[in-house]
Amino acid sequence: MVEFLAEETSLPKVVKRRVNALKNLQVKCAHIEAKFYEEVHELERKYAALYQPLFDKRSDIVKAAYEPTEEECEWKADEEEELTEEMKEKAKVEEEKKDEEKEDPKGVPEFWLTVFKNVDLLSDMVQEHDEPILKQLQDVKVKFSDPGQPMSFSLEFNFEPNEFFTNTLLTKTYKMRSEPDENDPFSFDGPEIMGCTGCTIDWTKGKNITLKTIKKKQKHKGRGTVRTVTKTVPNDSFFNFFTPPDVPESGDMDEDTEAVLAADFEIGHFIRERIVPRAVLYFTGEAIEDDDDDEGEEEGEEENDPDYDPKVGRRAYC
């Protein structure tokens, strides 16, 4: 179908005046929408307090501070529904035999490391040298800004004492804005992340995995002698997440910085919205299957939509 765009320059003057009035109404709508999202943030804060006792219990189970009761451990998986009693008994005996052969594990070992490695967005960040540290990660929490404070949220990563750094808590805070831009009010599409701040990691001497030492040979221009120079350079690591680039007050950034921050904001939002609320389902992989199903459905809807324009990736209406 063909899109018909109303060129303002071709409109009669009296119609242009009315279109301007409609635009002013649209700006007012954007401001009301901004207030709506502010109230949504307040609701998120309210319900976060209701979720937290459940998340705290999840943390206690993961780190072996609490052993769930038999009743709490009962779970009827879909595939078990069709099993005969004889098959169930046989499976139970085999499972008990395996448990006897293994050393009794405490809590849920490597819970958060497994979660991160199961999610493509995060697994790309996790390097092999990160894994021994992430095995010490006990909990990830989301904290919202206090009432009356500027809109923001913090991610808290709680570690048990370890040989790599002295911190037991690492944090990342995202500052948000929910108001239309005065210069471009029609671009408003809900709260946006404006910047983020990490924290200082107090690395144990010789354990900073965000840096690596390389040796480079240099040739003296005059004498022609060769010497070996040792240099410390940045190293790929999940823990670079806690040292994001600064956002200049002017907002002017080069393309590389913009790309890094865009990816960072996406990761922070995903941890807040998906990982923390549904961690056990990412641990088992069930949430990943659900995400894949959702994406497949969306793609199918677009392909079957007669108004879908593959060139622009959205619906085009005439």
Backbone hydrogen bonds in HBPLUS format (Angstrom, degrees):
<---DONOR---> <-ACCEPTOR-->    atom                        ^
c    i                          cat <-CA-CA->   ^        H-A-AA   ^      H-
h    n   atom  resd res      DA  || num        DHA   H-A  angle D-A-AA Bond
n    s   type  num  typ     dist DA aas  dist angle  dist       angle   num
A0010-SER N   A0007-GLU O   2.96 MM   3  5.43 143.2  2.10 109.0 119.6     1
A0011-LEU N   A0008-GLU O   3.16 MM   3  5.22 155.4  2.22 102.2 109.8     2
A0015-VAL N   A0012-PRO O   3.00 MM   3  5.34 126.3  2.30 107.1 121.0     3
A0016-LYS N   A0012-PRO O   2.96 MM   4  6.28 156.9  2.02 156.7 164.2     4
A0017-ARG N   A0013-LYS O   3.11 MM   4  6.38 152.7  2.19 148.9 154.9     5
A0018-ARG N   A0015-VAL O   3.02 MM   3  5.11 113.9  2.47  95.3 111.0     6
A0019-VAL N   A0015-VAL O   2.87 MM   4  6.23 152.0  1.95 151.5 160.3     7
A0020-ASN N   A0016-LYS O   2.90 MM   4  6.18 153.9  1.97 149.1 155.9     8
A0021-ALA N   A0017-ARG O   3.09 MM   4  6.45 146.2  2.21 139.6 148.7     9
A0022-LEU N   A0018-ARG O   2.94 MM   4  6.32 148.6  2.04 143.9 152.7    10
A0023-LYS N   A0019-VAL O   2.90 MM   4  6.24 148.4  2.00 148.1 156.9    11
A0024-ASN N   A0020-ASN O   3.00 MM   4  6.31 153.3  2.07 146.4 153.1    12
A0025-LEU N   A0021-ALA O   3.06 MM   4  6.40 148.2  2.16 142.6 151.2    13
A0026-GLN N   A0022-LEU O   2.95 MM   4  6.27 147.0  2.06 141.1 150.6    14
A0027-VAL N   A0023-LYS O   2.94 MM   4  6.33 148.7  2.04 149.9 157.7    15
A0028-LYS N   A0024-ASN O   3.17 MM   4  6.48 156.5  2.23 143.3 148.9    16
A0029-CYS N   A0025-LEU O   2.94 MM   4  6.29 147.4  2.05 144.6 154.3    17
A0030-ALA N   A0026-GLN O   2.98 MM   4  6.31 149.5  2.07 145.3 153.1    18
A0031-HIS N   A0027-VAL O   3.10 MM   4  6.49 150.0  2.20 147.2 154.7    19
A0032-ILE N   A0028-LYS O   3.03 MM   4  6.35 151.7  2.11 146.3 154.0    20
A0033-GLU N   A0029-CYS O   2.84 MM   4  6.10 156.0  1.89 150.0 157.3    21
A0034-ALA N   A0030-ALA O   2.95 MM   4  6.21 146.9  2.06 141.4 150.2    22
A0035-LYS N   A0031-HIS O   3.14 MM   4  6.47 152.3  2.22 141.5 147.7    23
A0036-PHE N   A0032-ILE O   2.96 MM   4  6.29 149.5  2.06 146.4 155.6    24
A0037-TYR N   A0033-GLU O   3.05 MM   4  6.44 155.0  2.12 150.9 155.6    25
A0038-GLU N   A0034-ALA O   3.05 MM   4  6.37 144.0  2.18 142.3 152.7    26
A0039-GLU N   A0035-LYS O   3.03 MM   4  6.37 152.8  2.11 148.6 154.9    27
A0040-VAL N   A0036-PHE O   2.94 MM   4  6.30 145.8  2.06 143.4 154.1    28
A0041-HIS N   A0037-TYR O   2.94 MM   4  6.19 150.9  2.03 141.9 148.8    29
A0042-GLU N   A0038-GLU O   3.10 MM   4  6.49 147.3  2.21 139.6 148.2    30
A0043-LEU N   A0039-GLU O   2.94 MM   4  6.29 151.7  2.02 145.9 153.5    31
A0044-GLU N   A0040-VAL O   2.84 MM   4  6.17 152.8  1.91 149.6 157.6    32
A0045-ARG N   A0041-HIS O   2.98 MM   4  6.28 155.3  2.04 146.4 152.4    33
A0046-LYS N   A0042-GLU O   2.99 MM   4  6.28 154.6  2.05 144.9 152.0    34
A0047-TYR N   A0043-LEU O   2.90 MM   4  6.16 167.1  1.91 158.1 160.1    35
A0048-ALA N   A0044-GLU O   2.82 MM   4  5.86 140.2  1.98 143.7 155.2    36
A0050-LEU N   A0047-TYR O   3.00 MM   3  4.94 126.5  2.30  92.8 107.3    37
A0051-TYR N   A0047-TYR O   2.91 MM   4  6.25 152.1  1.99 151.8 159.3    38
A0052-GLN N   A0048-ALA O   2.98 MM   4  6.01 147.8  2.09 144.9 153.0    39
A0054-LEU N   A0051-TYR O   2.87 MM   3  5.53 128.7  2.14 121.2 134.3    40
A0055-PHE N   A0051-TYR O   3.08 MM   4  6.37 154.8  2.15 147.0 154.6    41
A0056-ASP N   A0052-GLN O   2.74 MM   4  5.95 152.6  1.81 155.8 163.9    42
A0057-LYS N   A0053-PRO O   3.08 MM   4  6.25 149.5  2.17 135.8 143.1    43
A0058-ARG N   A0054-LEU O   2.92 MM   4  6.22 152.2  2.00 143.9 152.1    44
A0059-SER N   A0055-PHE O   2.91 MM   4  6.19 156.2  1.97 145.7 151.6    45
A0060-ASP N   A0056-ASP O   2.95 MM   4  6.26 153.8  2.02 144.2 151.4    46
A0061-ILE N   A0057-LYS O   2.99 MM   4  6.25 152.6  2.06 149.5 156.1    47
A0062-VAL N   A0058-ARG O   2.95 MM   4  6.21 164.0  1.97 153.4 158.0    48
A0063-LYS N   A0059-SER O   2.96 MM   4  6.16 164.9  1.99 155.7 158.8    49
A0065-ALA N   A0060-ASP O   2.68 MM   5  4.65 141.3  1.82 148.8 153.1    50
A0066-TYR N   A0060-ASP O   3.11 MM   6  5.19 137.4  2.30 122.4 115.6    51
A0064-ALA N   A0061-ILE O   3.24 MM   3  5.06 162.7  2.27 101.8 105.9    52
A0108-VAL N   A0062-VAL O   2.93 MM  46  4.63 164.4  1.96 122.6 123.8    53
A0073-CYS N   A0069-THR O   3.05 MM   4  6.30 133.5  2.27 142.6 155.4    54
A0073-CYS N   A0070-GLU O   3.13 MM   3  5.10 131.9  2.37  94.2 107.4    55
A0074-GLU N   A0071-GLU O   3.34 MM   3  5.43 157.9  2.40 101.5 107.9    56
A0080-GLU N   A0077-ALA O   3.08 MM   3  5.40 138.6  2.26 105.9 117.5    57
A0081-GLU N   A0078-ASP O   3.18 MM   3  5.58 150.4  2.28 108.6 116.7    58
A0083-LEU N   A0080-GLU O   3.16 MM   3  5.21 158.4  2.21 104.5 111.2    59
A0088-LYS N   A0084-THR O   2.95 MM   4  6.23 156.5  2.01 152.2 159.3    60
A0089-GLU N   A0085-GLU O   2.97 MM   4  6.18 157.0  2.02 148.6 154.0    61
A0090-LYS N   A0086-GLU O   3.03 MM   4  6.26 159.4  2.07 147.1 152.7    62
A0091-ALA N   A0087-MET O   2.93 MM   4  6.11 159.8  1.97 148.1 153.6    63
A0092-LYS N   A0088-LYS O   2.91 MM   4  6.10 150.7  2.00 144.1 152.6    64
A0093-VAL N   A0089-GLU O   2.98 MM   4  6.26 158.6  2.03 150.6 155.2    65
A0094-GLU N   A0090-LYS O   3.04 MM   4  6.29 163.4  2.07 150.4 154.7    66
A0095-GLU N   A0091-ALA O   2.93 MM   4  6.07 153.2  2.01 144.7 152.3    67
A0096-GLU N   A0092-LYS O   2.93 MM   4  6.15 157.8  1.98 149.1 154.9    68
A0097-LYS N   A0093-VAL O   2.94 MM   4  6.15 150.5  2.03 145.5 153.9    69
A0098-LYS N   A0094-GLU O   3.03 MM   4  6.28 154.8  2.10 144.7 150.7    70
A0099-ASP N   A0095-GLU O   2.99 MM   4  6.26 155.0  2.06 146.0 153.0    71
A0100-GLU N   A0096-GLU O   3.00 MM   4  6.26 148.5  2.10 143.9 151.7    72
A0101-GLU N   A0097-LYS O   3.18 MM   4  6.46 143.7  2.32 141.7 150.8    73
A0101-GLU N   A0098-LYS O   3.16 MM   3  5.18 124.2  2.49  94.4 108.3    74
A0102-LYS N   A0098-LYS O   3.20 MM   4  6.46 136.1  2.40 143.7 154.7    75
A0114-THR N   A0110-GLU O   2.96 MM   4  5.97 158.2  2.01 145.7 151.5    76
A0115-VAL N   A0111-PHE O   3.02 MM   4  6.35 154.4  2.09 146.3 154.0    77
A0116-PHE N   A0112-TRP O   2.94 MM   4  6.15 168.4  1.95 153.4 155.0    78
A0117-LYS N   A0113-LEU O   2.96 MM   4  6.16 158.6  2.01 149.1 155.2    79
A0118-ASN N   A0114-THR O   2.97 MM   4  6.06 130.7  2.22 141.7 153.8    80
A0118-ASN N   A0115-VAL O   3.16 MM   3  5.22 136.3  2.36  97.4 109.6    81
A0119-VAL N   A0116-PHE O   3.29 MM   3  5.47 155.3  2.35 103.1 110.2    82
A0122-LEU N   A0119-VAL O   2.96 MM   3  5.48 133.2  2.18 113.3 125.3    83
A0123-SER N   A0119-VAL O   2.71 MM   4  5.75 164.3  1.73 165.1 169.5    84
A0124-ASP N   A0120-ASP O   3.32 MM   4  6.20 154.9  2.39 146.3 147.8    85
A0125-MET N   A0122-LEU O   2.89 MM   3  5.31 142.2  2.03 109.0 120.2    86
A0126-VAL N   A0122-LEU O   3.29 MM   4  6.64 138.7  2.47 144.9 156.4    87
A0130-ASP N   A0127-GLN O   2.93 MM   3  5.19 149.3  2.02 106.1 116.1    88
A0131-GLU N   A0128-GLU O   3.31 MM   3  5.56 140.2  2.47 102.4 111.9    89
A0133-ILE N   A0130-ASP O   2.99 MM   3  5.60 131.6  2.23 115.8 128.3    90
A0134-LEU N   A0130-ASP O   3.00 MM   4  6.24 163.5  2.03 154.2 159.6    91
A0135-LYS N   A0131-GLU O   2.97 MM   4  6.09 134.1  2.18 150.3 160.4    92
A0136-GLN N   A0133-ILE O   2.81 MM   3  5.40 153.8  1.88 114.5 123.3    93
A0137-LEU N   A0134-LEU O   3.15 MM   3  5.05 162.3  2.18 100.4 105.8    94
A0160-GLU N   A0136-GLN O   3.04 MM  24  5.60 161.2  2.07 149.7 154.3    95
A0138-GLN N   A0158-ASN O   2.72 MM  20  5.58 156.5  1.77 156.7 165.0    96
A0139-ASP N   A0158-ASN O   3.34 MM  19  5.15 149.8  2.43 136.8 138.3    97
A0158-ASN N   A0139-ASP O   2.87 MM  19  5.15 165.0  1.89 150.8 155.3    98
A0141-LYS N   A0156-GLU O   2.84 MM  15  4.99 157.0  1.89 141.3 149.2    99
A0156-GLU N   A0141-LYS O   2.85 MM  15  4.99 164.0  1.88 141.3 145.9   100
A0143-LYS N   A0154-SER O   2.84 MM  11  5.04 161.6  1.87 147.4 152.7   101
A0154-SER N   A0143-LYS O   2.70 MM  11  5.04 159.4  1.74 150.8 158.2   102
A0145-SER N   A0152-SER O   3.06 MM   7  5.28 148.8  2.16 148.3 139.8   103
A0149-GLN N   A0146-ASP O   3.05 MM   3  5.54 159.9  2.09 135.6 138.3   104
A0176-MET N   A0151-MET O   2.89 MM  25  5.31 165.7  1.91 148.6 145.6   105
A0153-PHE N   A0174-TYR O   3.07 MM  21  5.48 149.9  2.17 144.5 153.9   106
A0174-TYR N   A0153-PHE O   2.82 MM  21  5.48 173.1  1.83 168.8 169.2   107
A0155-LEU N   A0172-LYS O   2.76 MM  17  5.20 160.9  1.80 151.6 157.4   108
A0172-LYS N   A0155-LEU O   3.01 MM  17  5.20 141.7  2.16 143.1 152.1   109
A0157-PHE N   A0170-LEU O   2.82 MM  13  5.12 169.9  1.83 162.9 165.2   110
A0170-LEU N   A0157-PHE O   2.97 MM  13  5.12 160.6  2.01 142.3 148.6   111
A0159-PHE N   A0168-THR O   2.77 MM   9  4.76 164.3  1.79 135.5 141.0   112
A0204-THR N   A0164-PHE O   2.77 MM  40  5.39 173.3  1.78 142.1 140.5   113
A0166-THR N   A0202-ASP O   3.00 MM  36  5.72 154.6  2.06 154.1 157.0   114
A0173-THR N   A0197-THR O   2.90 MM  24  5.34 165.2  1.92 160.5 163.0   115
A0197-THR N   A0173-THR O   2.92 MM  24  5.34 151.4  2.00 146.8 156.3   116
A0175-LYS N   A0195-GLY O   2.85 MM  20  5.38 163.2  1.87 151.5 157.1   117
A0194-MET N   A0175-LYS O   2.70 MM  19  5.59 158.4  1.75 148.8 156.4   118
A0177-ARG N   A0192-GLU O   2.90 MM  15  5.51 146.3  2.02 149.7 160.7   119
A0192-GLU N   A0177-ARG O   2.97 MM  15  5.51 156.0  2.03 149.7 155.0   120
A0184-ASP N   A0181-ASP O   3.04 MM   3  5.12 136.6  2.24  99.9 112.4   121
A0187-SER N   A0184-ASP O   3.17 MM   3  5.84 164.7  2.19 119.9 124.6   122
A0188-PHE N   A0185-PRO O   3.30 MM   3  5.81 167.8  2.32 113.2 116.6   123
A0199-CYS N   A0242-PHE O   3.18 MM  43  5.80 138.6  2.36 137.3 145.8   124
A0203-TRP N   A0201-ILE O   3.09 MM   2  5.75 121.8  2.44 108.2  92.3   125
A0207-LYS N   A0204-THR O   2.89 MM   3  5.38 155.0  1.95 149.1 145.9   126
A0211-LEU N   A0208-ASN O   3.46 MM   3  6.01 164.8  2.49 111.1 114.0   127
A0235-ASN N   A0210-THR O   2.76 MM  25  4.78 152.0  1.83 129.5 124.7   128
A0212-LYS N   A0233-VAL O   2.86 MM  21  5.55 160.0  1.90 162.7 169.3   129
A0233-VAL N   A0212-LYS O   2.88 MM  21  5.55 165.9  1.90 165.1 167.0   130
A0214-ILE N   A0231-LYS O   2.79 MM  17  5.36 169.2  1.80 162.1 164.1   131
A0231-LYS N   A0214-ILE O   2.82 MM  17  5.36 168.3  1.84 162.9 166.9   132
A0216-LYS N   A0229-VAL O   2.78 MM  13  5.16 164.5  1.80 151.2 156.6   133
A0229-VAL N   A0216-LYS O   2.69 MM  13  5.16 178.5  1.69 157.3 157.0   134
A0218-GLN N   A0227-ARG O   2.76 MM   9  5.37 167.2  1.77 164.0 168.4   135
A0227-ARG N   A0218-GLN O   2.84 MM   9  5.37 161.8  1.87 155.3 160.4   136
A0220-HIS N   A0225-THR O   2.69 MM   5  5.27 169.0  1.70 164.6 166.7   137
A0224-GLY N   A0220-HIS O   2.90 MM   4  4.86 135.1  2.11 123.2 134.4   138
A0240-ASN N   A0237-SER O   3.21 MM   3  5.64 168.8  2.23 111.6 114.8   139
A0241-PHE N   A0238-PHE O   3.04 MM   3  5.88 164.5  2.06 121.0 126.0   140
A0242-PHE N   A0239-PHE O   3.32 MM   3  5.81 163.8  2.34 108.5 112.2   141
A0243-THR N   A0240-ASN O   3.01 MM   3  5.36 166.8  2.02 116.3 118.8   142
A0251-GLY N   A0248-PRO O   2.84 MM   3  5.12 142.0  1.99 104.9 116.8   143
A0258-GLU N   A0254-ASP O   3.04 MM   4  6.29 163.8  2.07 156.0 161.1   144
A0259-ALA N   A0255-GLU O   2.93 MM   4  6.11 154.7  1.99 147.6 154.2   145
A0260-VAL N   A0256-ASP O   2.97 MM   4  6.24 158.0  2.02 149.2 155.0   146
A0261-LEU N   A0257-THR O   2.93 MM   4  6.14 166.2  1.95 155.0 158.4   147
A0262-ALA N   A0258-GLU O   2.88 MM   4  5.99 155.1  1.95 145.5 152.9   148
A0263-ALA N   A0259-ALA O   3.05 MM   4  6.22 161.8  2.08 146.7 151.0   149
A0264-ASP N   A0260-VAL O   2.92 MM   4  6.12 152.6  1.99 142.9 151.6   150
A0265-PHE N   A0261-LEU O   2.81 MM   4  6.01 162.6  1.84 153.8 157.2   151
A0266-GLU N   A0262-ALA O   3.08 MM   4  6.27 155.4  2.14 143.2 149.9   152
A0267-ILE N   A0263-ALA O   3.00 MM   4  6.25 156.9  2.06 148.3 154.2   153
A0268-GLY N   A0264-ASP O   2.89 MM   4  6.15 168.9  1.90 157.7 160.5   154
A0269-HIS N   A0265-PHE O   2.94 MM   4  6.05 162.6  1.97 148.6 153.4   155
A0270-PHE N   A0266-GLU O   2.96 MM   4  6.10 154.6  2.02 143.4 150.7   156
A0271-ILE N   A0267-ILE O   2.92 MM   4  6.17 160.5  1.96 156.6 161.2   157
A0272-ARG N   A0268-GLY O   3.09 MM   4  6.26 159.9  2.13 144.8 150.5   158
A0273-GLU N   A0269-HIS O   2.83 MM   4  5.96 168.9  1.84 154.9 158.1   159
A0274-ARG N   A0270-PHE O   2.84 MM   4  5.44 158.7  1.88 142.6 148.9   160
A0275-ILE N   A0270-PHE O   3.18 MM   5  6.56 160.2  2.23 143.8 149.9   161
A0276-VAL N   A0271-ILE O   3.01 MM   5  5.97 175.2  2.01 161.0 160.1   162
A0278-ARG N   A0274-ARG O   3.12 MM   4  5.95 145.8  2.25 143.0 151.7   163
A0281-LEU N   A0278-ARG O   3.02 MM   3  5.56 130.6  2.27 114.3 126.8   164
A0282-TYR N   A0278-ARG O   3.28 MM   4  6.68 138.2  2.46 148.0 159.6   165
A0282-TYR N   A0279-ALA O   3.05 MM   3  5.22 132.7  2.28 101.3 114.3   166
A0283-PHE N   A0279-ALA O   2.90 MM   4  6.20 142.2  2.04 147.9 160.0   167
A0284-THR N   A0280-VAL O   3.02 MM   4  6.28 153.6  2.09 143.4 148.8   168
A0285-GLY N   A0281-LEU O   3.02 MM   4  5.80 125.0  2.34 119.6 133.5   169
A0286-GLU N   A0281-LEU O   2.88 MM   5  5.07 102.2  2.50 144.4 159.3   170
A0287-ALA N   A0281-LEU O   2.91 MM   6  4.91 175.2  1.91 117.1 118.8   171
A0289-GLU N   A0285-GLY O   3.27 MM   4  6.62 154.2  2.34 148.4 154.2   172
A0290-ASP N   A0286-GLU O   3.09 MM   4  6.40 154.4  2.15 144.2 151.3   173
A0291-ASP N   A0287-ALA O   2.86 MM   4  6.12 155.5  1.92 145.7 152.1   174
A0292-ASP N   A0288-ILE O   2.94 MM   4  6.20 159.3  1.98 148.5 153.8   175
A0293-ASP N   A0289-GLU O   2.92 MM   4  6.16 153.3  1.99 146.1 153.6   176
A0294-ASP N   A0290-ASP O   2.90 MM   4  6.16 157.6  1.95 150.8 156.6   177
A0295-GLU N   A0291-ASP O   2.98 MM   4  6.25 160.7  2.02 151.2 155.9   178
A0296-GLY N   A0292-ASP O   2.96 MM   4  6.16 155.8  2.02 145.3 152.1   179
A0297-GLU N   A0293-ASP O   2.93 MM   4  6.19 154.5  1.99 149.4 155.9   180
A0298-GLU N   A0294-ASP O   3.00 MM   4  6.26 159.1  2.04 149.6 155.1   181
A0299-GLU N   A0295-GLU O   2.96 MM   4  6.20 162.6  1.99 150.7 155.2   182
A0300-GLY N   A0296-GLY O   2.92 MM   4  6.08 154.9  1.98 144.3 151.7   183
A0301-GLU N   A0297-GLU O   2.86 MM   4  6.09 153.7  1.93 149.4 156.2   184
A0302-GLU N   A0298-GLU O   3.03 MM   4  6.29 156.6  2.09 147.7 153.7   185
A0303-GLU N   A0299-GLU O   3.00 MM   4  6.24 159.9  2.04 149.4 154.6   186
A0304-ASN N   A0300-GLY O   3.02 MM   4  6.16 149.3  2.12 145.1 152.8   187
A0305-ASP N   A0302-GLU O   3.24 MM   3  5.11 151.1  2.33  96.5 105.1   188
A0308-TYR N   A0305-ASP O   3.03 MM   3  5.27 166.7  2.05 114.3 117.7   189
A0316-ALA N   A0307-ASP O   2.93 MM   9  5.75 168.0  1.95 166.8 165.6   190
A0309-ASP N   A0314-ARG O   3.06 MM   5  5.81 167.7  2.08 144.3 148.2   191
A0312-VAL N   A0309-ASP O   3.24 MM   3  5.82 134.6  2.46 113.4 122.4   192
A0313-GLY N   A0309-ASP O   2.92 MM   4  5.88 129.4  2.18 147.5 162.5   193
